[in-house]
Amino acid sequence: MNKHTILAALLILATAFCCAISHSCANTKASPTGGPKDTIPPVLVNVTPVQGDTAFPRTGGVVKLRFNEYTVVKDQNGILLSPPHKKKPKVKVKGKDIVVTFQDTLKENTTYTIDFGNGLADNNEGNIAPKFVYAFSTCDTVDSMYICGRVVDAENMAPVKKALVSLYANRRDSSVILDLPDAAGRTDDWGFFTIRHIKPQPYWIFATTDENNNYLYNIGEEKIGFNDTTIIPATVVRDSVYELLSFDMKDTLLCEARRPQIELAVFKEFFSKQFIKDKGRKRDKCGYVTFGAPNVEVSSFQILGVDSTDIIMQYSPQRDSFDFWLNTQYPPEDSLYITISYMKTDSTGNLSLATEEFATAISKEQAAKAKTEDGRKAAEADTLTDLKINLKDTNVEQDGIEFLFSVPVVDMELDSILLITTNTRNQTDTTSFTFTQDTVNRMRFILQNTEEYKPGFKYTLQIAEAAFHDVYGRKNKAEKKDFQLPNTENLSSISINLSGVGSKRFILELTDDKCKTVHRKYEVLKDGIYEFPYLKEGKYSFRITEDRNKNGLFDVGDLLKWKQAEPMRLFKLPDGTTVIEIKEQMDLIQDIDLKTLFD
C-alpha cells in the first residue's frame, strides 16, 4: 500500500471520528424531555422590612418579598391593602423579589396589612404562593386584634367568594357608598374572611360583592350585607390561630373546620326611589305602569271615560309594576287619559301622596295588530284563550292543579270542568273539587280535589270548550289530561316534624343540594308534620325562610332603611352538612326546631 493510499485512509477515519464526536456533543446539548411536573409553590425566603415593622415612612416606603424562585403577579386585584386607598399599591417583579410601592400617602398612626391572597405564583408552572399577610405601622405600635367570618348569599345561603368585607369605626348612612373603609378583607372560595391587625374598638361591618374593585358599594349593581350592631374584635393575632392559617381551597375538611365569628348575608336590593318609571300600552285593551321601587302603594287609578268596575289591575309579585285591562264591550280610544295617586318619594327622600296625569296612546302597529286579531276573532268561532295547565303527579295532592291565563278571565262555567276517577275495578265516577283564584295573581287559579287521591286510581281532568272567556271575549279549547299518583315502589319520603313556629310565619322548601330547584314548598303557620313524598334517589336540602311580611316570598333588605333581608337558614344534619342523601325506598323523619335554627 503506497503512501497516498495510507493518507486517504487516515483522512476517512479522522472524518468519521469527528462526526462521531460531533454527534455525541449534539446529543449532550439536547434539552431534556419528560420528567415530573413542578407542583411545589414558591417559598418566601425573606421580607424587608421585617414583619410587624413600625415607624414605616408615609411616603416612599417599599416592601420587598424575596422567594426561592422567580415569582410573578398573577392577580393584581387579588392583593389587598387594608385600609384601602383610592390608588392601589404597585406590585412589580424584580428578579426573585416582589416589590410593593405606594401611590398614595399613608395615614399617620395607622396599622396596615397587605394581603397577597392568591395574587402571586411561580413563573414556570403557575403554582400559587401560600397566602401571606404582611403587617406594618406608620407609628410605633402594631394593632393586634382580628375578626373572622363568612359571607353567604341571602337567597340560597351559598358562600360568596371574592366579596369585600369592610369595617367602619364611624358610620353614616352613606359610608359604604362614599367612604373607603377603615379596614377590609376579601373572602376566599368558601366565603371565609379574616381582617387582621385592627383595634379593639367597635366597628360597623359590611360585605359587598365589589364587582368593580373600587372598595365602595354601588346601589343596584352589587350585593350588600351588614350587621345590625357594631362588633368589637376580642381575639389577638397569633401564628397558632387555626382560622388565620393558609389553606388549600380544595381541602373541604380543613376549610369547613374554621369557625366564623360572624356571618353576613348579602342581597341585591331594589332601587329605593319611588316614582313612575315607565308607562304605555301593550295592545288596545291592555296597558302597564312600572315604578322605580317595589311595594308601591297606589290609592287610586282612573281612566277618563271608563268606569272603575271595568278596569282590571294585576300587580307583579314585587309590586314594582302593574298591568291593566279594560273589560268593556266597546273598543277603547287610541289614547287613554289616566290619573293615578300613589306614594312617591319627595325631595326630602320620604314617601308622600302624589297625583300624576298622563296619556297612553296605542301605536299604529299595535292598532293594526289589534284590528287584525279582532277581525280574525269575528271570523273564527274557535278563537282560544292562552291557558296553561300545570299538573305534577308528585305534587298534585299538596299543590292541586294550576290554571294560568295570560290575560284576565271575566267569565267561567265551572260545570264544564270534570274531575273523573277510575278505580282499580275500572269503574268511573266524578268527584267534587274547589276552584280558587290566587289572592295575589288574579290570572292564576288552583283546582283542588275535595276527596283524597288514592294509589292505583286513575284520574282525568276534562275541560269543555268555552268553559272560560277572557277580557277580549276569547274562549278556551277543550282539553283532557290523565294522571295518577306515582308508583311508590322505588320512591322515598321525608317527614319534617316542625316546632317553634309560634306567632311567626315561615316558608319551608325542599330543594336540590345546590338550592337552585324547588321540589316542594309549604307556607308554615303552625307546628306540625310536613310530608315530602315521592322522592327519587338523590341529594336534597331544606331551605327555611322567616316570612316576616307574610307574602309567601323571600324579600330583600334596604341599606338606607337599615332593613335586613328576611332571615333564611339551611337545615343542618348533626355532622354540619346541609345535604340529605336519599336512597331508594327510604322513609326519613327529621325534627327541626325553628327557635334553635333561627337563634
MARGU-528674 format. One record per residue (C-alpha): x, y, z. Coordinates in pm, whole numbers, padded with zeros to 5 digits, always signed. Layout:
% MARGU-528674
XYZ...
//
This chain:
% MARGU-528674
+00000+00000+00000+00155+00333-00110+00172+00650+00098-00119+00816-00087-00348+00526-00009-00247+00523+00357-00303+00903+00382-00651+00878+00226-00750+00603+00469-00632+00809+00765-00835+01111+00645-01152+00898+00618-01100+00760+00969-01038+01109+01108-01353+01246+00944-01563+00958+01080-01419+01014+01428-01501+01389+01417-01857+01316+01306-01899+01071+01593-01763+01329+01839-01990+01600+01690-02298+01377+01713-02213+01292+02069-02175+01661+02157-02503+01743+01988-02679+01482+02198-02535+01620+02523-02673+01964+02438-03030+01847+02359-03299+01972+02602-03428+01704+02839-03779+01573+02783-04039+01438+03025-03975+01438+03397-04209+01519+03685-04415+01839+03671-04324+02108+03926-04611+02124+04176-04423+02295+04460-04530+02657+04519-04270+02930+04563-04123+02963+04912-04093+03302+05081-03731+03346+05189-03716+03698+05327-03928+04010+05383-03793+04363+05401-03877+04544+05627-03946+04267+05877-04299+04154+05956-04459+04396+06204-04231+04687+06111-04311+05016+06287-04247+05382+06202-04293+05289+05835-04249+05601+05618-04576+05755+05497-04418+05835+05160-04153+05649+04965-04180+05328+05165-04106+04997+04988-04187+04637+05083-03985+04353+04926-04070+03984+04929-03789+03750+04819-03880+03399+04702-03667+03093+04628-03764+03107+04260-03886+03354+04004-04237+03463+04101-04493+03670+03911-04802+03875+03995-05088+03656+03877-05380+03865+04004-05325+04232+04088-05682+04267+04219-05624+03970+04448-05373+04175+04651-05549+04392+04910-05409+04684+05109-05600+04749+05431-05712+05017+05494-05761+05054+05115-05653+05361+04922-05813+05502+04608-05486+05437+04424-05387+05078+04469-05022+04999+04554-04798+04899+04265-04675+04540+04279-04388+04461+04045-04140+04181+03982-03767+04245+04018-03564+03927+03982-03679+03693+04256-03827+03986+04450-04184+04111+04457-04165+04485+04519-04458+04684+04659-04466+05065+04641-04745+05303+04745-04902+05566+04522-05091+05749+04798-04953+05894+05119-05010+05650+05403-05219+05760+05701-05046+05858+06022-05075+05639+06334-05224+05355+06131-05159+04983+06113-05166+04847+05756-05177+04499+05614-05107+04373+05264-05297+04052+05199-05138+03887+04896-05415+03627+04878-05378+03421+04561-05211+03705+04377-04861+03552+04345-04746+03239+04160-04423+03083+04035-04311+03181+03687-04298+02833+03530-04596+02624+03635-04818+02893+03791-04822+02731+04136-04994+02974+04373-04777+03106+04655-04913+03031+05004-05132+03307+05142-04923+03570+05318-05039+03880+05508-04775+04143+05579-04838+04391+05863-04667+04725+05930-04745+05050+06105-04678+05420+06049-04648+05469+06426-04455+05286+06698-04707+05004+06759-04893+04747+06550-05259+04678+06623-05303+04314+06715-05672+04215+06703-05861+04028+06431-06211+03920+06333-06314+03638+06102-06639+03534+05947-06829+03409+05647-07028+03578+05370-07322+03393+05215-07589+03476+04959-07914+03560+05138-08126+03379+04876-07957+03038+04887-07701+03055+05172-07423+02968+04925-07075+03104+05007-06978+03421+04823-06616+03433+04710-06414+03748+04645-06660+03959+04846-06519+04270+05012-06576+04290+05388-06541+04647+05518-06506+04787+05870-06605+05143+05965-06524+05296+06304-06778+05571+06245-07084+05512+06031-07310+05747+05843-07593+05636+05614-07377+05668+05304-07045+05543+05448-07026+05221+05246-07132+05416+04935-06894+05715+04962-06619+05641+05217-06328+05399+05195-06331+05154+05488-06106+05176+05795-06008+04811+05739-06102+04546+05484-06062+04185+05380-06176+03957+05099-06348+03620+05114-06195+03301+04980-06367+03027+04779-06560+02924+05091-06685+03273+05166-06449+03289+05466-06262+03609+05556-06019+03740+05816-05937+04103+05888-05617+04128+06091-05425+04383+06293-05717+04605+06386-05800+04796+06703-06012+04657+06993-06289+04910+06927-06646+04896+06791-06676+04861+06412-06969+04862+06175-06924+04574+05934-07046+04543+05574-06999+04297+05290-07032+04382+04921-06962+04190+04603-06749+04490+04491-06759+04384+04129-06568+04689+04003-06297+04661+04275-06334+05021+04394-06391+04925+04763-06732+05101+04762-07092+04985+04724-07275+05061+04400-07651+05060+04465-07849+04845+04225-07538+04689+04071-07381+04495+04358-07499+04288+04652-07479+04422+05007-07493+04273+05356-07442+04423+05701-07462+04351+06073-07734+04523+06273-07496+04628+06552-07127+04702+06594-06873+04428+06657-06568+04463+06884-06265+04245+06797-06169+04046+07105-05906+03796+06982-05536+03851+06918-05345+03760+06603-05121+03458+06669-04947+03213+06440-05128+02928+06616-05481+03055+06539-05638+02797+06309-05859+03049+06125-05552+03254+06026-05365+02969+05859-05327+02924+05484-05545+02652+05331-05576+02462+05008-05925+02561+04888-05979+02206+04760-05942+02060+05108-06306+02058+05222-06247+01920+05572-05979+02174+05666-06168+02471+05519-06501+02382+05682-06332+02331+06019-06277+02707+06051-06517+02876+06292-06657+03214+06184-06721+03478+06449-06988+03647+06236-07195+03566+05928-07310+03825+05674-07582+03758+05418-07563+03970+05102-07860+04056+04883-07935+04260+04571-08156+04544+04689-08409+04720+04474-08360+05082+04379-08534+05261+04664-08661+05582+04500-09032+05553+04426-09161+05717+04107-09332+05625+03781-09051+05481+03573-09245+05389+03258-09596+05351+03123-09757+05251+02796-09991+05023+02607-09935+04659+02517-10237+04648+02288-10577+04816+02258-10731+04698+02587-10409+04648+02782-10154+04888+02931-09888+04897+03202-09722+05119+03462-09379+05046+03613-09221+05206+03921-08872+05273+04048-08907+05062+04363-09108+04762+04488-09414+04763+04716-09575+05065+04556-09883+05200+04734-10148+05311+04482-10453+05479+04632-10647+05538+04308-10620+05464+03936-10868+05622+03696-10911+05627+03318-11117+05907+03167-11449+05779+03037-11405+05426+03180-11599+05303+03481-11371+05184+03763-11551+04848+03769-11438+04791+03409-11067+04828+03497-10879+04508+03590-10534+04552+03750-10264+04291+03809-09951+04371+04011-09617+04195+03969-09506+03974+04263-09274+04252+04390-09542+04519+04334-09300+04727+04130-09537+04736+03828-09889+04652+03722-10075+04572+03403-10430+04695+03344-10707+04578+03112-11035+04734+03002-11329+04499+03041-11556+04695+02809-11788+04588+02529-11678+04877+02310-11331+04935+02164-11121+05185+02366-10986+05513+02232-10641+05519+02076-10532+05748+02363-10626+05680+02724-10610+05967+02976-10503+05834+03316-10496+05984+03666-10304+05793+03934-10243+05872+04302-09962+05687+04479-09695+05722+04746-09398+05888+04573-09051+05973+04700-09034+06351+04751-08734+06587+04757-08661+06500+05121-08640+06128+05042-08969+06048+05217-09286+05899+05073-09580+06134+05027-09907+06110+04835-09873+06241+04480-10117+06258+04187-09998+06242+03828-10180+06259+03497-10061+06120+03165-10188+05978+02838-10102+05641+02687-10150+05601+02316-10152+05283+02115-09913+05288+01819-10028+05241+01461-09860+04900+01457-10040+04796+01776-10373+04929+01645-10330+04738+01317-10245+04420+01507-10549+04459+01732-10775+04522+01432-10640+04212+01260-10691+03998+01571-11042+04136+01625-11127+04059+01264-10994+03706+01294-11187+03661+01618-11511+03758+01444-11437+03525+01153-11326+03226+01361-11562+03077+01616-11282+02880+01785-11058+03171+01886-10886+03050+02202-10757+03196+02526-10398+03120+02623-10436+02866+02904-10151+02673+03066-10234+02382+03297-09959+02271+03536-10014+01925+03680-09742+01721+03851-09838+01378+03975-09583+01404+04260-09728+01735+04387-10097+01722+04293-10207+01616+04644-10049+01925+04801-10046+02186+04524-10353+02085+04326-10380+02164+03955-10268+02511+03846-10450+02709+03577-10253+03002+03436-10409+03253+03196-10218+03515+03001-10498+03774+03036-10782+03808+03291-11077+03570+03274-11410+03750+03307-11649+03458+03277-11626+03088+03359-11856+02786+03360-11730+02550+03630-11994+02294+03532-11786+02249+03215-11494+02110+03420-11495+01746+03529-11255+01555+03753-11314+01188+03677-11198+00898+03895-11137+00543+03767-11087+00286+04043-10891-00040+04029-11201-00225+03901-11222+00020+03609-11535+00186+03748-11561+00561+03682-11718+00844+03878-11689+01219+03907-11552+01387+04218-11613+01735+04356-11344+02000+04364-11275+02360+04460-11160+02619+04209-10990+02913+04382-10840+03232+04243-10495+03328+04373-10511+03624+04613-10205+03786+04452-10216+03677+04087-10573+03710+03959-10483+03511+03646-10385+03205+03849-10640+02951+03975-10598+02628+04173-10822+02325+04135-10818+02101+04444-10984+01763+04477-11214+01761+04782-11154+01388+04822-10829+01207+04896-10628+01087+04596-10581+00710+04610-10286+00500+04490-10368+00285+04190-10666+00501+04087-10659+00683+03755-10778+01041+03721-10886+01253+03425-10921+01630+03415-11169+01721+03142-11234+02081+03034-11507+02156+02782-11473+02420+02512-11582+02769+02614-11553+02699+02986-11354+03025+03015-11392+03363+02841-11118+03625+02869-11133+04003+02864-11115+04002+02482-11413+03766+02455-11197+03471+02353-11273+03121+02477-11067+02813+02557-11049+02493+02358-11143+02155+02501-10866+01981+02695-10815+01646+02864-10535+01538+03099-10483+01193+03252-10278+01139+03568-10237+00919+03875-10026+00911+04188-09671+00782+04134-09581+00420+04195-09403+00430+04532-09217+00100+04492-08875+00264+04441-08955+00612+04578-08871+00759+04917-09011+01020+05155-08910+01267+05424-09134+01381+05709-09037+01704+05883-09158+01745+06241-09154+02123+06269-09170+02304+06603-09106+02654+06734-09327+02836+06482-09507+03044+06743-09678+03354+06603-09435+03378+06312-09471+03256+05954-09214+03057+05761-09155+02917+05412-09031+02555+05412-08877+02442+05083-08729+02112+04968-08459+02192+04711-08179+02019+04530-07839+02017+04701-07745+02347+04531-08067+02522+04640-08149+02606+04279-08455+02387+04211-08753+02386+04450-08923+02044+04454-09191+02121+04711-09291+02421+04921-09504+02479+05232-09616+02808+05386-09585+02725+05756-09829+02882+06002-09812+02632+06290-09616+02343+06436-09678+02006+06279-09555+01732+06047-09492+01832+05684-09471+01549+05433-09238+01528+05133-09337+01208+04949-09249+01058+04609-08878+01145+04622-08638+00991+04377-08292+00883+04482-08070+01189+04505-07937+01477+04716-08168+01731+04878-08159+02032+05110-08418+02208+05323-08432+02588+05297-08639+02777+05555-08725+03148+05535-08884+03361+05804-09162+03530+05607-09181+03850+05809-09424+04036+05584-09628+03718+05521-09637+03747+05142-09511+03396+05068-09191+03531+04907-08832+03593+05008-08785+03971+05043-08452+04150+05019-08340+04429+05252-08281+04801+05220-07949+04954+05326-08062+05314+05373-08362+05197+05577-08125+04968+05772-08352+04677+05688-08212+04327+05658-08320+04067+05405-08564+03818+05550-08369+03558+05752-08305+03230+05574-08144+02912+05706-08045+02576+05566-08122+02280+05787-07803+02108+05902-07753+01746+05999-07555+01666+06317-07231+01644+06117-07284+02000+05990-07372+01915+05630-07677+02075+05468-07725+01791+05217-07951+01492+05281-07870+01196+05056-08174+00984+04980-08155+00626+04860-08436+00419+04711-08717+00309+04945-08610+00531+05235-08859+00691+05475-08693+00952+05697-08833+01150+05988-08645+01466+06084-08710+01710+06371-08649+02080+06314-08682+02333+06596-08717+02676+06435-08633+02860+06757-08295+02685+06767-08238+02717+06392-08302+03093+06387-08136+03168+06720
//
